């Protein structure tokens, strides 16, 4: 079985940039670490696309990051893993 491609929605890209920029206001190094952690978690979905729980939103799965307070909402299709959004876990009900 071949690995699926990883695709980020415009919304998810914007979410990640906003997360980075918010953290960078106080700590640019921490912002870079958080960004790297989010990217690493998303990259891991290529190897294990069904690792996360199904979302209440039909067709989506939610990967709750363990060392960062973020949830990656994504959809698995025949050819790709589509990252729909990345949000703070305190706001996860807004997927």
DSSP file (Angstrom, degrees, kcal/mol; ACC not computed):
  #  RESIDUE AA STRUCTURE BP1 BP2  ACC     N-H-->O    O-->H-N    N-H-->O    O-->H-N    TCO  KAPPA ALPHA  PHI   PSI    X-CA   Y-CA   Z-CA
    1    1 A X              0   0    0      0, 0.0     2,-0.2     0, 0.0     0, 0.0   0.000 360.0 360.0 360.0 128.7    0.0    0.0    0.0
    2    2 A X        -     0   0    0      1,-0.1     2,-0.1     0, 0.0     0, 0.0  -0.492 360.0-101.3 -83.5 153.6    1.4    3.4   -1.0
    3    3 A X        -     0   0    0     -2,-0.2     2,-0.2     1,-0.1    -1,-0.1  -0.402  36.0-118.7 -72.1 149.1    1.5    6.3    1.3
    4    4 A X        -     0   0    0     42,-0.6    76,-0.2    41,-0.1     2,-0.1  -0.552  27.5-108.3 -85.1 152.2   -1.1    9.0    0.9
    5    5 A X  E     -a   80   0A   0     74,-1.9    76,-3.1    -2,-0.2     2,-0.5  -0.479  27.7-128.7 -75.3 151.1   -0.2   12.6    0.1
    6    6 A X  E     -a   81   0A   0     74,-0.2     2,-0.4    -2,-0.1    76,-0.2  -0.910  27.7-178.0-105.1 125.9   -0.7   15.2    2.8
    7    7 A X  E     -a   82   0A   0     74,-3.0    76,-3.3    -2,-0.5     2,-0.5  -0.989  13.6-151.4-128.3 131.9   -2.6   18.3    1.8
    8    8 A X  E     -a   83   0A   0     -2,-0.4    76,-0.1    74,-0.2    74,-0.1  -0.864  16.4-132.8-102.0 130.0   -3.3   21.3    4.0
    9    9 A X     >  -     0   0    0     74,-2.6     4,-2.5    -2,-0.5     5,-0.2  -0.330  26.2-111.5 -70.1 161.8   -6.5   23.4    3.5
   10   10 A X  H  > S+     0   0    0      1,-0.2     4,-2.5     2,-0.2     5,-0.2   0.901 121.1  54.4 -59.1 -40.4   -6.2   27.2    3.4
   11   11 A X  H  > S+     0   0    0      2,-0.2     4,-2.7     1,-0.2    75,-0.2   0.930 108.7  46.5 -59.8 -47.0   -8.0   27.2    6.7
   12   12 A X  H  > S+     0   0    0     71,-0.4     4,-2.5    72,-0.3    -1,-0.2   0.903 111.7  51.2 -64.2 -41.4   -5.6   24.9    8.3
   13   13 A X  H  X S+     0   0    0     -4,-2.5     4,-2.2     1,-0.2    -1,-0.2   0.916 112.1  47.1 -60.8 -42.5   -2.6   26.8    6.9
   14   14 A X  H  X S+     0   0    0     -4,-2.5     4,-2.6     2,-0.2    -2,-0.2   0.908 109.6  54.0 -65.1 -42.5   -4.1   30.0    8.4
   15   15 A X  H  X S+     0   0    0     -4,-2.7     4,-2.5     1,-0.2    -2,-0.2   0.934 110.2  46.7 -55.9 -47.7   -4.8   28.3   11.7
   16   16 A X  H  X S+     0   0    0     -4,-2.5     4,-2.7     1,-0.2    -1,-0.2   0.901 112.0  49.6 -65.7 -41.8   -1.1   27.3   12.0
   17   17 A X  H  X S+     0   0    0     -4,-2.2     4,-2.8     1,-0.2    -1,-0.2   0.905 111.8  48.9 -63.6 -40.1    0.1   30.7   11.1
   18   18 A X  H  X S+     0   0    0     -4,-2.6     4,-2.3     2,-0.2    -2,-0.2   0.897 111.1  49.9 -66.5 -40.4   -2.2   32.3   13.6
   19   19 A X  H  X S+     0   0    0     -4,-2.5     4,-2.2    -5,-0.2     5,-0.2   0.947 113.8  46.2 -60.5 -48.8   -1.0   29.9   16.3
   20   20 A X  H  X S+     0   0    0     -4,-2.7     4,-2.7     1,-0.2    -2,-0.2   0.948 113.3  47.7 -58.9 -50.9    2.6   30.6   15.5
   21   21 A X  H  X S+     0   0    0     -4,-2.8     4,-1.0     1,-0.2    -1,-0.2   0.873 111.1  51.5 -62.1 -38.3    2.1   34.4   15.4
   22   22 A X  H >< S+     0   0    0     -4,-2.3     3,-0.6     1,-0.2     4,-0.5   0.942 114.8  41.3 -64.6 -47.5    0.2   34.4   18.7
   23   23 A X  H >X S+     0   0    0     -4,-2.2     4,-2.6     1,-0.2     3,-1.3   0.878 108.5  61.8 -67.8 -36.8    2.9   32.4   20.6
   24   24 A X  H 3< S+     0   0    0     -4,-2.7     4,-0.4     1,-0.3    -1,-0.2   0.722  86.8  73.6 -64.8 -21.9    5.7   34.4   18.9
   25   25 A X  T << S+     0   0    0     -4,-1.0    -1,-0.3    -3,-0.6    -2,-0.2   0.878 116.8  19.1 -57.5 -36.5    4.5   37.6   20.4
   26   26 A X  T <4 S+     0   0    0     -3,-1.3     2,-0.2    -4,-0.5    -2,-0.2   0.743 143.2  13.2-102.3 -32.3    5.9   36.3   23.7
   27   27 A X     X  -     0   0    0     -4,-2.6     4,-2.2     1,-0.1    -1,-0.2  -0.698  52.6-175.1-154.3  92.1    8.3   33.6   22.7
   28   28 A X  H  > S+     0   0    0     -4,-0.4     4,-1.9    -2,-0.2     5,-0.1   0.845  90.1  53.1 -59.4 -35.6    9.5   33.2   19.1
   29   29 A X  H  > S+     0   0    0      2,-0.2     4,-1.9     1,-0.2    -1,-0.2   0.908 109.4  48.2 -67.9 -40.4   11.5   30.0   20.0
   30   30 A X  H  > S+     0   0    0      2,-0.2     4,-2.6     1,-0.2    -2,-0.2   0.890 108.8  55.0 -64.4 -38.9    8.5   28.4   21.6
   31   31 A X  H  X S+     0   0    0     -4,-2.2     4,-2.4     1,-0.2    -2,-0.2   0.906 107.6  49.1 -61.1 -41.8    6.4   29.4   18.5
   32   32 A X  H  X S+     0   0    0     -4,-1.9     4,-2.3     2,-0.2    -1,-0.2   0.891 111.1  50.2 -64.9 -39.5    8.9   27.6   16.2
   33   33 A X  H  X S+     0   0    0     -4,-1.9     4,-2.2     2,-0.2    -2,-0.2   0.907 111.2  48.1 -65.7 -41.8    8.8   24.5   18.5
   34   34 A X  H  X S+     0   0    0     -4,-2.6     4,-2.4     2,-0.2    -2,-0.2   0.926 111.4  50.4 -64.8 -44.4    4.9   24.4   18.4
   35   35 A X  H  X S+     0   0    0     -4,-2.4     4,-2.4     1,-0.2    -2,-0.2   0.919 111.3  48.7 -58.7 -44.9    4.9   24.8   14.7
   36   36 A X  H  X S+     0   0    0     -4,-2.3     4,-2.5     1,-0.2    -1,-0.2   0.883 110.3  51.8 -63.4 -38.7    7.4   22.0   14.3
   37   37 A X  H  X S+     0   0    0     -4,-2.2     4,-2.4     2,-0.2    -2,-0.2   0.902 109.9  48.5 -65.7 -41.0    5.3   19.8   16.6
   38   38 A X  H  X S+     0   0    0     -4,-2.4     4,-2.4     2,-0.2    -2,-0.2   0.932 113.1  47.6 -63.9 -45.6    2.1   20.4   14.6
   39   39 A X  H  X S+     0   0    0     -4,-2.4     4,-2.7     1,-0.2    -2,-0.2   0.901 111.8  50.3 -62.7 -41.2    3.9   19.6   11.3
   40   40 A X  H  X S+     0   0    0     -4,-2.5     4,-1.9     2,-0.2    -1,-0.2   0.917 110.5  49.6 -63.9 -43.3    5.4   16.4   12.8
   41   41 A X  H  X S+     0   0    0     -4,-2.4     4,-0.7     2,-0.2    -2,-0.2   0.917 113.0  46.7 -61.6 -43.3    2.0   15.3   14.1
   42   42 A X  H >< S+     0   0    0     -4,-2.4     3,-1.1     1,-0.2     4,-0.4   0.912 109.8  53.4 -65.3 -42.0    0.4   15.9   10.7
   43   43 A X  H >X S+     0   0    0     -4,-2.7     3,-1.4     1,-0.3     4,-0.5   0.852 101.0  61.8 -60.8 -34.0    3.3   14.2    8.9
   44   44 A X  H >X S+     0   0    0     -4,-1.9     4,-1.9     1,-0.3     3,-0.6   0.744  89.4  70.0 -64.5 -22.9    2.8   11.1   11.1
   45   45 A X  H << S+     0   0    0     -3,-1.1    -1,-0.3    -4,-0.7    -2,-0.2   0.749  85.9  67.6 -66.5 -22.6   -0.7   10.8    9.7
   46   46 A X  H <4 S+     0   0    0     -3,-1.4   -42,-0.6    -4,-0.4     3,-0.3   0.899 109.9  34.8 -62.9 -39.5    0.9    9.7    6.4
   47   47 A X  H << S+     0   0    0     -3,-0.6    -2,-0.2    -4,-0.5     2,-0.2   0.810 135.0  25.1 -83.3 -31.4    2.0    6.5    8.1
   48   48 A X    ><  +     0   0    0     -4,-1.9     3,-1.6     1,-0.1     4,-0.2  -0.586  67.1 164.1-133.7  70.5   -1.0    6.0   10.4
   49   49 A X  T 3  S+     0   0    0     -3,-0.3     3,-0.3     1,-0.3    -1,-0.1   0.720  77.5  47.5 -66.3 -21.4   -4.0    7.8    8.8
   50   50 A X  T 3  S+     0   0    0      1,-0.2    -1,-0.3    -5,-0.0     4,-0.1   0.196  78.7 104.9-104.7  17.6   -6.6    6.1   11.0
   51   51 A X    <   +     0   0    0     -3,-1.6    -1,-0.2    -6,-0.1     2,-0.1   0.795  67.5  73.6 -68.1 -29.1   -4.8    6.6   14.3
   52   52 A X  S    S-     0   0    0     -3,-0.3    11,-0.2    -4,-0.2     2,-0.1  -0.436  88.7 -99.5 -90.6 160.5   -7.2    9.4   15.4
   53   53 A X  E     -B   62   0A   0      9,-1.0     9,-2.8    -2,-0.1     2,-0.1  -0.361  42.6 -97.2 -73.8 153.9  -10.7    9.1   16.6
   54   54 A X  E     -B   61   0A   0      7,-0.2     7,-0.3     1,-0.1     2,-0.1  -0.461  42.4-127.5 -68.1 143.9  -13.7    9.9   14.4
   55   55 A X        -     0   0    0      5,-2.8     4,-0.2     2,-0.4     5,-0.1  -0.433  15.7-118.2 -87.5 163.7  -15.1   13.4   14.8
   56   56 A X  S    S+     0   0    0     -2,-0.1     2,-0.6     2,-0.1    -1,-0.1   0.728 101.5  84.8 -69.7 -21.7  -18.6   14.4   15.4
   57   57 A X  S >  S-     0   0    0      1,-0.1     3,-2.2     2,-0.0    -2,-0.4  -0.745  99.4-108.9 -82.9 118.8  -18.3   16.1   12.1
   58   58 A X  T 3  S+     0   0    0     -2,-0.6     3,-0.1     1,-0.3    -2,-0.1  -0.174  97.6  12.1 -54.0 130.6  -19.1   13.5    9.4
   59   59 A X  T 3  S+     0   0    0      1,-0.3    17,-0.4    -4,-0.2     2,-0.3   0.287 104.9 105.9  88.8  -9.7  -16.0   12.4    7.5
   60   60 A X    <   -     0   0    0     -3,-2.2    -5,-2.8    15,-0.1     2,-0.3  -0.706  51.2-156.6-103.5 155.6  -13.4   14.0    9.7
   61   61 A X  E     -BC  54  74A   0     13,-3.0    13,-2.5    -2,-0.3     2,-0.5  -0.891  12.7-140.6-119.9 156.2  -11.1   12.5   12.2
   62   62 A X  E     -BC  53  73A   0     -9,-2.8    -9,-1.0    -2,-0.3     2,-0.8  -0.965   7.5-163.4-125.9 117.7   -9.5   14.4   15.1
   63   63 A X  E     - C   0  72A   0      9,-2.9     9,-2.7    -2,-0.5     2,-0.7  -0.877  11.0-156.3 -98.2 110.1   -5.9   14.0   16.3
   64   64 A X  E     - C   0  71A   0     -2,-0.8     7,-0.2     7,-0.2     2,-0.1  -0.782  17.1-133.6 -87.3 115.6   -5.5   15.4   19.7
   65   65 A X        -     0   0    0      5,-2.7     5,-0.1    -2,-0.7    24,-0.1  -0.432   9.8-152.5 -68.3 142.4   -1.9   16.3   20.2
   66   66 A X  S    S+     0   0    0      1,-0.1    -1,-0.1    -2,-0.1     3,-0.0   0.825  89.6  35.0 -89.4 -33.1   -0.5   15.0   23.5
   67   67 A X  S    S+     0   0    0    -30,-0.1     2,-0.3     3,-0.0    -1,-0.1   0.479 120.3  48.0-101.9  -2.8    2.3   17.5   24.2
   68   68 A X  S    S-     0   0    0      2,-0.2     2,-1.3   -31,-0.1    -3,-0.0  -0.973  85.6-120.3-133.2 148.2    0.6   20.5   22.7
   69   69 A X  S    S+     0   0    0     -2,-0.3    20,-3.1    -5,-0.1    21,-0.4  -0.191  75.2 110.2 -85.8  48.3   -3.0   21.7   23.3
   70   70 A X  E     - D   0  88A   0     -2,-1.3    -5,-2.7    18,-0.3     2,-0.4  -0.900  53.3-150.3-125.4 152.4   -4.1   21.4   19.6
   71   71 A X  E     -CD  64  87A   0     16,-2.9    16,-2.2    -2,-0.3     2,-0.6  -0.975   9.1-150.6-119.2 131.9   -6.3   19.2   17.6
   72   72 A X  E     -CD  63  86A   0     -9,-2.7    -9,-2.9    -2,-0.4     2,-0.5  -0.912  10.9-159.5-102.4 117.0   -5.7   18.4   14.0
   73   73 A X  E     +CD  62  85A   0     12,-2.7    11,-2.4    -2,-0.6    12,-1.6  -0.848  25.0 160.4 -97.1 129.1   -9.0   17.8   12.1
   74   74 A X  E     -CD  61  83A   0    -13,-2.5   -13,-3.0    -2,-0.5     2,-0.4  -0.947  33.5-136.6-148.1 164.7   -8.5   15.8    8.9
   75   75 A X  E     - D   0  82A   0      7,-2.3     7,-3.0    -2,-0.3     2,-0.6  -0.980  14.6-144.0-125.9 136.5  -10.2   13.7    6.3
   76   76 A X  E     + D   0  81A   0    -17,-0.4     5,-0.2    -2,-0.4     2,-0.2  -0.891  25.2 173.9-101.3 123.9   -8.8   10.5    4.8
   77   77 A X        -     0   0    0      3,-3.0   -73,-0.0    -2,-0.6    -2,-0.0  -0.612  49.5 -90.0-115.7-178.9   -9.6   10.0    1.1
   78   78 A X  S    S+     0   0    0     -2,-0.2     3,-0.1     1,-0.2    -2,-0.0   0.817 123.9  22.0 -61.9 -31.1   -8.4    7.3   -1.4
   79   79 A X  S    S+     0   0    0      1,-0.1   -74,-1.9   -75,-0.1     2,-0.3   0.579 123.7  19.8-115.8 -12.7   -5.4    9.4   -2.4
   80   80 A X  E     -a    5   0A   0    -76,-0.2    -3,-3.0     2,-0.0     2,-0.5  -0.951  58.3-120.4-152.6 168.5   -4.7   11.9    0.4
   81   81 A X  E     -aD   6  76A   0    -76,-3.1   -74,-3.0    -2,-0.3     2,-0.7  -0.985  33.9-156.6-112.0 117.6   -4.9   13.1    3.9
   82   82 A X  E     -aD   7  75A   0     -7,-3.0    -7,-2.3    -2,-0.5     2,-0.7  -0.864   6.0-147.8-104.7 110.9   -6.6   16.5    3.9
   83   83 A X  E     +aD   8  74A   0    -76,-3.3   -74,-2.6    -2,-0.7   -71,-0.4  -0.683  18.8 179.3 -78.6 113.5   -5.9   18.6    6.9
   84   84 A X  E     -     0   0A   0    -11,-2.4   -72,-0.3    -2,-0.7     2,-0.3   0.885  57.8 -19.7 -85.4 -42.2   -9.1   20.6    7.4
   85   85 A X  E     - D   0  73A   0    -12,-1.6   -12,-2.7   -74,-0.1     2,-0.4  -0.990  43.4-146.4-162.2 161.4   -8.1   22.7   10.5
   86   86 A X  E     + D   0  72A   0     -2,-0.3     2,-0.3   -14,-0.2   -14,-0.2  -0.971  33.8 165.0-134.2 117.2   -5.8   23.0   13.5
   87   87 A X  E     - D   0  71A   0    -16,-2.2   -16,-2.9    -2,-0.4     2,-0.1  -0.920  43.1 -91.5-136.0 159.5   -7.4   24.5   16.6
   88   88 A X  E >   - D   0  70A   0     -2,-0.3     3,-2.3   -18,-0.2   -18,-0.3  -0.435  39.3-122.8 -65.4 139.9   -6.7   24.9   20.3
   89   89 A X  G >  S+     0   0    0    -20,-3.1     3,-1.1     1,-0.3     4,-0.2   0.752 110.3  64.7 -62.6 -23.7   -8.3   22.0   22.3
   90   90 A X  G 3  S+     0   0    0    -21,-0.4    -1,-0.3     1,-0.2     3,-0.1   0.682 110.6  39.0 -70.2 -14.1  -10.3   24.5   24.4
   91   91 A X  G X  S+     0   0    0     -3,-2.3     3,-2.5     1,-0.1    -1,-0.2   0.225  79.7 116.6-114.2  11.6  -12.1   25.4   21.1
   92   92 A X  G X   +     0   0    0     -3,-1.1     3,-1.5     1,-0.3    -2,-0.1   0.731  63.0  71.4 -58.9 -24.5  -12.3   21.9   19.6
   93   93 A X  G 3  S+     0   0    0      1,-0.3    -1,-0.3    -4,-0.2    -2,-0.1   0.608  88.4  67.9 -66.9  -8.0  -16.1   22.0   19.7
   94   94 A X  G <         0   0    0     -3,-2.5    -1,-0.3     1,-0.2    -2,-0.2   0.216 360.0 360.0 -96.4  15.3  -15.9   24.5   16.9
   95   95 A X    <         0   0    0     -3,-1.5    -1,-0.2   -10,-0.0    -2,-0.1   0.550 360.0 360.0 -57.7 360.0  -14.5   22.2   14.2
